[in-house]
C-alpha cells in the first residue's frame, strides 16, 4: 500500500454524560410550554389586523371611497337637491357664526367685569327677562303731547303693552333722562306719569339736552342691555310713525346674523360752516372740505343686534361723540365686523307714499318726512297717518317674532 494513502482512523466516541433526572425533564417541558405560549401570543400581536377592523390605510382608503361615492351621488342628483344642500350649509354656517359671536361677546363682558368694566356694571344675562326686540322711543320733557299722540296710535297702552311684551317679546318704552335740577318739577311729573303708564325707561345718569343726543344714545343702549336680554335694540324718535308688526317681521329676517346694523343708510355732506343746522365742529376729521360722511343709518330709526348693543354698553366711556347722534353711532361701528343693512322699509315718506305702498301690499315699518327729520307737525298729523298707513291692530300679534 502506498505510503500516501491515509488510513481510516477509528471514531472517537463522546463521553456519555450523566442522565437527566425526572425533575429536570419536567422543568424543561414546562419551560418549553410557556415559551411557546409567549411566542405564539407575540406573533398574534404582530400579525396585521383584518380588513374589517383595520384603522390604518385600508380604512382610510375605504373612507375616502365612501366620500367619493357620496360626492358622486350628490353631483349626479338634481340641481334643486344641490341648492338645498348649499342653502342648509349656508344656514348652518350663519348659525355657527352667530353662536361664536355671542360667545366672544360674553367673554368680553366677563373680561370687562374683571377689569372694572370701564366703569360699567353689567348683570348676568341669565337673570334678565328675555325679549325679541326693545323699542326705545327717544323723547323729552317738552314732548308730552307727542307721547300721547303715539299712545293714541301705534304704542299700546296698559294691559296690551304688557301682553305684547310677554306674548310677542316686543318691549316698547319712552326713553328719557333727568333734568338739570334733579328731583325738580319736570322729574316729578315724569315719575308720576311713568308710575301710571308703565311705559318709560329712565336713564339715571343722563341729563337731557339737545346737544347731548349722542350721549343719550350711549346711555340708552347701556340701560336697555342691562334691563332686557333682547335680540335687537331699536332707537326711534317720538315724531316717527312705526308699524310694530312690520318692524318685528323685518328684524326677524336678520336674527341669524351675529352683528347687524339695520336702518335707512345714507351718506350726507360734512357741514363745516358754523351756525348751520347739523354743523360738525370736528369736520376736519373727515378729510377735505366737501367730503361726505361714511355710510350710516339715519337717526329717525335704526336697530342693532345684541352683540353691538353690548359692545356700546361695555365701551361707552371711551366712545367718541360727534355733534350728530346718527354719525356718532355710525362711527362707533364703522371699524367693527358689522353688516350694514339698508332697509328702505324703515324710511318711507308720509302719505301718499306709505299709503300707496300699503295698498300694493308693502306695508312700511316706519314713516316720516325728510324735510322735518320726522313727521312735520306730528301731534296734529299722527292719527291721520296711522289711519292711512297703519298695518292694523292685529298685525303685531300675528308677527313671526314670538320667542
C-alpha positions as CSV (number, residue, x, y, z in Angstrom):
1,X,0.0,0.0,0.0
2,X,1.3,3.4,-0.9
3,X,2.6,5.5,1.9
4,X,0.5,8.5,0.8
5,X,-2.8,6.7,1.3
6,X,-4.4,7.8,4.5
7,X,-5.5,5.1,6.7
8,X,-9.0,5.3,8.2
9,X,-8.9,6.5,11.9
10,X,-11.2,4.9,14.4
11,X,-14.1,7.3,15.6
12,X,-13.7,8.8,18.9
13,X,-16.9,8.5,21.0
14,X,-18.0,11.4,23.1
15,X,-18.1,10.5,26.7
16,X,-21.6,9.8,28.0
17,X,-23.0,12.4,30.3
18,X,-24.8,11.8,33.4
19,X,-28.5,11.0,32.7
20,X,-31.1,13.8,33.5
21,X,-33.3,13.4,36.5
22,X,-37.0,13.2,36.2
23,X,-37.5,16.6,37.9
24,X,-35.2,18.3,35.3
25,X,-37.2,16.8,32.4
26,X,-40.5,18.1,33.9
27,X,-39.0,21.6,34.3
28,X,-37.7,21.6,30.8
29,X,-41.1,20.6,29.4
30,X,-42.9,23.2,31.4
31,X,-40.4,25.9,30.3
32,X,-40.8,25.0,26.7
33,X,-44.6,25.1,27.0
34,X,-44.6,28.6,28.5
35,X,-42.1,29.9,25.9
36,X,-44.3,28.6,23.2
37,X,-47.3,30.4,24.6
38,X,-45.4,33.7,24.8
39,X,-44.1,33.4,21.3
40,X,-47.5,32.5,19.8
41,X,-49.1,35.5,21.6
42,X,-46.4,37.9,20.4
43,X,-46.9,36.6,16.9
44,X,-50.6,37.3,17.1
45,X,-49.9,40.9,18.2
46,X,-47.5,41.4,15.3
47,X,-50.0,39.9,12.8
48,X,-51.7,42.5,10.6
49,X,-55.3,43.3,11.6
50,X,-58.1,42.0,9.5
51,X,-59.6,44.3,6.8
52,X,-62.9,44.5,8.8
53,X,-61.3,46.1,11.9
54,X,-58.4,48.0,10.4
55,X,-57.9,51.6,11.3
56,X,-54.9,52.2,9.1
57,X,-54.5,52.8,5.4
58,X,-57.1,50.3,4.5
59,X,-59.9,52.1,6.4
60,X,-58.7,55.4,5.2
61,X,-59.0,54.2,1.6
62,X,-62.5,52.8,2.3
63,X,-63.5,56.1,4.0
64,X,-62.1,58.1,1.0
65,X,-64.0,55.8,-1.3
66,X,-67.2,56.4,0.6
67,X,-66.8,60.2,0.4
68,X,-66.1,59.9,-3.3
69,X,-69.3,57.8,-3.7
70,X,-71.3,60.4,-1.7
71,X,-69.9,63.3,-3.7
72,X,-70.6,61.5,-7.0
73,X,-74.2,60.8,-5.9
74,X,-74.6,64.4,-4.9
75,X,-73.2,65.5,-8.3
76,X,-75.5,63.1,-10.1
77,X,-78.5,64.4,-8.2
78,X,-80.9,67.1,-9.3
79,X,-79.9,70.7,-9.2
80,X,-82.6,71.5,-6.7
81,X,-81.2,69.0,-4.3
82,X,-77.8,70.6,-4.6
83,X,-79.2,74.1,-4.0
84,X,-81.0,72.7,-0.9
85,X,-77.7,71.3,0.4
86,X,-76.0,74.6,-0.2
87,X,-78.8,76.5,1.5
88,X,-78.7,74.3,4.5
89,X,-74.9,74.6,4.7
90,X,-75.1,78.4,4.5
91,X,-77.7,78.5,7.3
92,X,-75.6,76.2,9.5
93,X,-72.6,78.5,8.9
94,X,-74.6,81.6,9.8
95,X,-76.0,79.9,12.9
96,X,-72.4,78.9,14.0
97,X,-71.1,82.4,13.2
98,X,-73.8,83.9,15.5
99,X,-73.0,81.4,18.3
100,X,-69.3,82.2,18.1
101,X,-70.0,85.9,18.1
102,X,-72.3,85.6,21.1
103,X,-69.6,83.6,23.0
104,X,-67.0,86.2,22.1
105,X,-69.2,89.0,23.4
106,X,-70.0,87.0,26.6
107,X,-66.2,86.6,27.1
108,X,-65.7,90.4,26.5
109,X,-68.4,91.1,29.1
110,X,-66.7,88.8,31.7
111,X,-63.3,90.5,30.9
112,X,-64.9,93.9,31.4
113,X,-66.3,92.9,34.7
114,X,-63.0,91.6,35.9
115,X,-61.2,94.8,34.8
116,X,-63.7,97.1,36.3
117,X,-65.9,97.2,33.2
118,X,-64.6,100.7,32.2
119,X,-66.9,102.0,34.9
120,X,-69.9,99.9,33.6
121,X,-71.6,97.3,35.7
122,X,-73.3,94.6,33.6
123,X,-75.5,92.0,35.2
124,X,-75.6,88.3,34.1
125,X,-77.9,87.7,31.1
126,X,-79.2,84.7,32.8
127,X,-81.1,86.9,35.3
128,X,-82.6,89.3,32.7
129,X,-86.0,88.9,31.1
130,X,-85.9,87.7,27.5
131,X,-87.2,89.7,24.6
132,X,-87.1,89.7,20.9
133,X,-86.8,93.5,20.4
134,X,-86.6,96.5,22.7
135,X,-88.0,99.7,21.0
136,X,-86.7,102.8,22.8
137,X,-88.6,106.0,21.8
138,X,-86.4,109.0,22.3
139,X,-88.4,111.7,24.0
140,X,-88.0,114.9,26.0
141,X,-89.7,116.7,28.9
142,X,-91.4,119.1,26.4
143,X,-92.8,116.2,24.4
144,X,-95.9,115.2,26.5
145,X,-98.3,115.7,23.6
146,X,-96.1,113.7,21.2
147,X,-96.1,110.9,23.7
148,X,-99.8,110.9,23.9
149,X,-100.1,111.0,20.1
150,X,-98.1,107.8,19.9
151,X,-100.2,106.1,22.6
152,X,-103.3,107.0,20.7
153,X,-101.9,105.3,17.5
154,X,-99.1,102.7,17.4
155,X,-97.9,102.5,21.1
156,X,-100.1,100.0,23.1
157,X,-101.4,101.1,26.5
158,X,-101.8,99.3,29.8
159,X,-102.5,95.6,29.6
160,X,-102.0,95.5,25.8
161,X,-98.5,96.8,26.3
162,X,-97.7,94.1,28.9
163,X,-99.2,91.4,26.7
164,X,-97.2,92.5,23.8
165,X,-94.0,92.2,25.9
166,X,-95.0,88.8,27.4
167,X,-96.5,87.1,24.4
168,X,-94.5,88.5,21.5
169,X,-91.3,89.6,23.1
170,X,-91.7,93.2,21.8
171,X,-90.9,95.8,24.5
172,X,-91.8,99.5,23.9
173,X,-90.6,102.3,26.2
174,X,-90.3,106.1,26.1
175,X,-86.6,106.9,26.9
176,X,-85.8,109.9,29.0
177,X,-83.1,111.0,31.4
178,X,-83.2,113.7,34.1
179,X,-83.4,117.4,34.2
180,X,-80.6,119.8,35.1
181,X,-82.2,120.1,38.5
182,X,-82.7,116.5,39.7
183,X,-85.9,116.0,41.7
184,X,-87.4,119.2,40.3
185,X,-90.9,119.6,38.9
186,X,-90.0,118.1,35.5
187,X,-88.6,114.9,37.0
188,X,-91.6,114.6,39.4
189,X,-94.0,114.9,36.5
190,X,-92.3,112.2,34.5
191,X,-92.0,109.9,37.6
192,X,-95.8,110.3,38.1
193,X,-96.6,109.5,34.5
194,X,-94.2,106.6,34.5
195,X,-95.9,105.1,37.5
196,X,-99.3,105.5,35.8
197,X,-98.4,104.2,32.3
198,X,-95.5,101.8,32.9
199,X,-94.0,102.7,29.6
200,X,-90.9,104.8,30.5
201,X,-87.2,103.9,30.7
202,X,-85.4,106.4,32.8
203,X,-81.7,107.0,32.2
204,X,-80.3,107.5,35.7
205,X,-77.0,109.2,34.7
206,X,-78.1,111.2,31.7
207,X,-79.1,114.9,31.8
208,X,-81.4,115.9,28.9
209,X,-80.3,118.4,26.3
210,X,-80.5,118.8,22.6
211,X,-76.7,118.7,22.2
212,X,-76.5,115.6,24.3
213,X,-78.2,113.2,21.9
214,X,-75.1,111.2,21.2
215,X,-74.5,110.7,25.0
216,X,-78.2,109.8,25.3
217,X,-77.8,107.1,22.7
218,X,-74.9,105.5,24.5
219,X,-76.8,105.7,27.8
220,X,-79.9,104.1,26.2
221,X,-78.1,101.1,24.8
222,X,-76.4,100.6,28.1
223,X,-79.6,100.8,30.1
224,X,-81.5,98.6,27.7
225,X,-78.8,95.9,27.7
226,X,-78.8,95.9,31.5
227,X,-82.6,95.6,31.7
228,X,-83.5,93.1,28.9
229,X,-81.7,90.3,27.1
230,X,-83.1,91.0,23.6
231,X,-82.0,90.0,20.1
232,X,-82.4,93.6,18.8
233,X,-82.4,97.1,20.3
234,X,-84.2,99.8,18.3
235,X,-84.0,103.6,18.8
236,X,-86.8,105.7,17.3
237,X,-87.7,109.4,17.6
238,X,-91.1,110.4,19.1
239,X,-92.2,112.1,15.9
240,X,-92.0,108.9,13.7
241,X,-94.8,106.5,12.8
242,X,-94.0,102.9,13.3
243,X,-95.8,99.6,12.4
244,X,-94.6,97.3,15.2
245,X,-95.6,94.1,13.4
246,X,-93.8,95.0,10.3
247,X,-90.8,96.2,12.2
248,X,-90.6,92.8,14.1
249,X,-91.1,90.9,10.8
250,X,-88.2,92.9,9.1
251,X,-85.8,92.3,12.0
252,X,-86.7,88.6,12.2
253,X,-85.1,88.3,8.7
254,X,-81.7,89.2,10.3
255,X,-81.9,87.2,13.5
256,X,-79.4,84.5,12.4
257,X,-76.7,87.1,11.7
258,X,-74.4,87.9,14.5
259,X,-73.6,91.6,14.1
260,X,-76.2,93.7,12.1
261,X,-76.8,97.4,12.0
262,X,-80.2,98.0,10.3
263,X,-81.6,101.3,9.1
264,X,-82.1,103.6,6.2
265,X,-78.4,104.1,5.2
266,X,-77.2,107.4,3.9
267,X,-74.0,109.4,3.4
268,X,-74.6,113.2,3.7
269,X,-72.1,116.0,3.4
270,X,-70.0,117.1,6.4
271,X,-71.1,120.6,7.2
272,X,-68.2,122.8,8.2
273,X,-70.0,126.2,8.2
274,X,-70.6,127.3,11.8
275,X,-74.2,128.2,12.6
276,X,-75.9,126.0,10.1
277,X,-78.1,123.0,11.1
278,X,-76.1,119.8,11.6
279,X,-72.8,121.7,11.8
280,X,-69.9,119.4,12.6
281,X,-67.2,121.1,14.7
282,X,-64.9,118.3,14.0
283,X,-65.4,118.4,10.3
284,X,-61.6,118.3,9.7
285,X,-61.5,114.7,10.9
286,X,-63.5,113.7,7.8
287,X,-61.0,114.9,5.3
288,X,-61.0,117.9,3.0
289,X,-63.9,120.3,2.7
290,X,-66.7,118.9,0.6
291,X,-66.3,115.3,1.8
292,X,-69.2,113.1,2.9
293,X,-69.7,111.1,6.0
294,X,-69.2,107.3,5.9
295,X,-72.4,105.3,5.3
296,X,-74.6,105.3,8.4
297,X,-78.3,104.9,9.4
298,X,-80.4,108.0,9.5
299,X,-81.2,109.0,13.1
300,X,-85.0,108.8,12.9
301,X,-85.0,105.0,13.5
302,X,-82.4,102.2,13.5
303,X,-81.7,98.8,15.1
304,X,-78.6,97.0,16.3
305,X,-78.2,93.4,17.3
306,X,-77.5,92.2,20.8
307,X,-73.7,92.0,20.3
308,X,-73.4,95.5,19.0
309,X,-75.6,97.0,21.8
310,X,-73.4,95.1,24.3
311,X,-70.3,96.5,22.7
312,X,-71.6,100.0,23.1
313,X,-72.6,99.3,26.7
314,X,-69.2,97.9,27.6
315,X,-67.2,100.7,25.9
316,X,-69.4,103.7,26.3
317,X,-67.0,105.8,28.4
318,X,-64.4,105.8,25.5
319,X,-66.8,106.1,22.5
320,X,-66.3,109.5,20.9
321,X,-69.3,111.7,20.4
322,X,-69.7,113.8,17.3
323,X,-72.2,116.6,17.0
324,X,-74.8,114.4,15.3
325,X,-76.1,111.3,17.0
326,X,-76.5,109.2,13.9
327,X,-73.0,110.0,12.8
328,X,-71.7,109.0,16.3
329,X,-73.4,105.6,16.1
330,X,-72.0,105.0,12.7
331,X,-68.5,106.0,13.9
332,X,-68.7,103.5,16.8
333,X,-69.5,100.7,14.4
334,X,-67.5,101.5,11.2
335,X,-64.3,99.8,12.4
336,X,-66.0,96.6,13.5
337,X,-67.0,93.4,11.7
338,X,-70.6,94.7,11.2
339,X,-73.1,94.0,8.5
340,X,-74.8,97.3,7.4
341,X,-78.3,96.5,6.2
342,X,-80.0,99.2,4.2
343,X,-83.7,98.5,4.8
344,X,-85.8,101.0,2.9
345,X,-88.9,99.9,4.7
346,X,-87.6,101.9,7.7
347,X,-87.7,105.3,5.8
348,X,-90.9,105.6,3.9
349,X,-92.4,109.1,3.5
350,X,-95.7,110.1,4.9
351,X,-98.9,109.8,2.7
352,X,-99.3,109.4,-0.1
353,X,-96.1,107.4,-0.2
354,X,-96.7,105.0,2.7
355,X,-100.4,104.8,1.7
356,X,-99.6,103.7,-1.9
357,X,-97.1,101.1,-0.6
358,X,-99.7,99.7,1.8
359,X,-102.2,99.4,-1.0
360,X,-99.6,97.5,-3.0
361,X,-99.1,95.1,-0.1
362,X,-95.8,96.6,1.0
363,X,-96.6,98.0,4.5
364,X,-93.9,100.3,5.7
365,X,-92.1,99.7,9.0
366,X,-91.6,103.4,9.6
367,X,-92.7,106.7,8.0
368,X,-91.6,110.3,8.4
369,X,-90.9,113.5,6.4
370,X,-87.3,114.1,5.4
371,X,-87.8,117.8,5.4
372,X,-88.6,117.8,9.1
373,X,-86.3,114.9,10.2
374,X,-89.5,113.4,11.5
375,X,-93.2,113.9,10.8
376,X,-93.9,117.6,10.3
377,X,-96.5,118.7,12.9
378,X,-96.6,115.2,14.2
379,X,-99.0,115.8,17.0
380,X,-101.7,117.0,14.6
381,X,-101.0,114.5,11.8
382,X,-100.1,111.2,13.6
383,X,-103.6,109.9,13.8
384,X,-104.3,110.6,10.1
385,X,-101.0,108.9,9.1
386,X,-101.8,105.9,11.3
387,X,-105.2,105.6,9.6
388,X,-103.7,105.8,6.1
389,X,-100.5,103.8,6.6
390,X,-101.1,101.7,9.7
391,X,-100.9,97.9,9.5
392,X,-104.0,97.2,11.6
393,X,-104.3,96.5,15.3
394,X,-103.9,92.7,14.8
395,X,-100.8,92.7,12.7
396,X,-98.3,92.9,15.6
397,X,-100.0,89.9,17.3
398,X,-99.6,87.7,14.2
399,X,-96.0,88.7,13.6
400,X,-93.4,85.9,13.3
401,X,-91.2,87.3,16.0
402,X,-92.5,85.5,19.0
403,X,-89.9,83.9,21.3
